[in-house]
Amino acid sequence: MSVTTTTHINFRGQAREALGLYATVFDGTVTVATYTDIHQVTDPAQADSVAWGQVEGANGFRVMAYDVQSAKPFDHGQNSFYIALRGTDAAEIQTQWDRLTEGAEILTPLAPAVFAPLYGMLTDRFGVTWIIDVTAPAQA
């Protein structure tokens, strides 16, 4: 099993536009799931905002992005990115989660989610926020 890390950029209402630019720059493919798509609409004005987005290029370039919900505080200068740790083996991801939780603030406990077999979010003891998940099988 292997894991990857990906830069995950946070926006407020600009994620789709940014992903479009990065797809053009890096000759990549954009994938987007809205808050409606993942059944997580908390503000009707953000129903079509990006809950999860990614640009992936044939050359290996990858970046992820989303629009921070209006109910959550957001300061682009303070929390403009996360590190996304992704893998396919739930036991390995659980072990890495457990190791990162020492002295961490758990933002979302590692558990099954609508969009992933396991998903969690924490800020480690050094102030770095991690999104950790087991990747879901691709759907046709």
N, C-alpha and C positions, 0 to 999 in steps of 0.2 A: 504494500500500500504506500502511496505517497500523498503528501499534502502540498498545497501551494498557498502562497500569500499573494494578495492582490491589493493594490491601493484602492480605497473606497472613498470617493469624494462626496461631501455633503453639500447640498444646495437648498435653497428655499425658492422653488418655482422655476429653476433654470436647468434642472438635470437633463431634461429631454434635449434642450438646445445644446448643452455642453456635450452630451453623448453624440449628437449629430456632428458637431465639429470634430470630435476626436475620431469618429468613424471616417470622416473625410481625410483628415490628416494622416491617419495610420492605415487607410484602406481596409477598414474593418467592417464587421457586421454588428448592428445594434439589436439588442434584445431588451424589451421593456415589459414590466408588469406594473400596472397601476394599482392604487389602493382599492379600486373597485374589483380588479382581477383577483386580488388576494383576500377579498372580503374583510378589509380593515379600514373602511371609511369612517372616520371620526368627525370630519368636517366636510359637508357636502361640496364646498368650494374646492376641495382638494381631491375629489373622487378620481379625476383623471390625471393627477400628479403621479410622478414616478415613485413607486414603493421600492422597486428594485430595477436597476438597469445595468447593462454591461455592453462594452464594445470589445470585440475579440477579433484580432487580425490573424491572417494566415501565418504571419511571421512570429507569432507568439505574444504579441502585444495584447495586454488585457488591462482594462480599468473598469471599476464599478462605480455607480453613483445612485443617489436617491434624493428626493425632496423631503426635507425634515418636516414633519407634521407641524401645523400652526400651533397646536397645544403644547409643543415642546420648545424649551428655550433654544435659541440658535444664535451664535455669534460666529460669523465666518472666520474671524481672526483667532478664535479659541478652539473651535471643534469642527474644523473644515475637512477632516479626514478620519477614517478608521483604518485599521488593518483587518482585512478579511482573511481568516484562516479556514480553508476548505479542504475536505477530504471525503473519501468514500467508505472508510471503515469506522463505524460508530464507536467501537471500543478504543481505537487509537485517538479519535477526537475527544472522547470522554476523558482519557488519561491526560491529554494536553490541557483540556479545560480545567481538570482538577488541579494541575500544577500551576496554572495561571491564576487560580482563585486565591492563592495565599496572599493575604493583605489587600485583595481587590474589592472593589465595589461591584456587586452583581446588579446589572441593569435589567437583564432578562434572563431568568434561569434557563440552563440548557435543558430543552425538552422538545418533544415533537411539535411541529408547526404546520400550518396549512400548506406551506411552500417547501418544506424540507423535513426529512426524517428526524433531524435534531437541529435546533437553532438556539443560540444563546448570545448574550452580549454582556461584556464586563469592561470596567476600567481597571487596569492593573495597578499595582502599588507605585508605579512610576508615572501614572497619569495618562497612559496610552490606552485608548479604547479599541477593543477587539470585537469583531463580529465572528462568531465561530459556528460552522455548520457542517452537516453531512449533506453532500450534494444529492439532490433528487435525480432519479433516472430521467433522461430526456424524454419528452412527450412528443408524439408525432403531430 
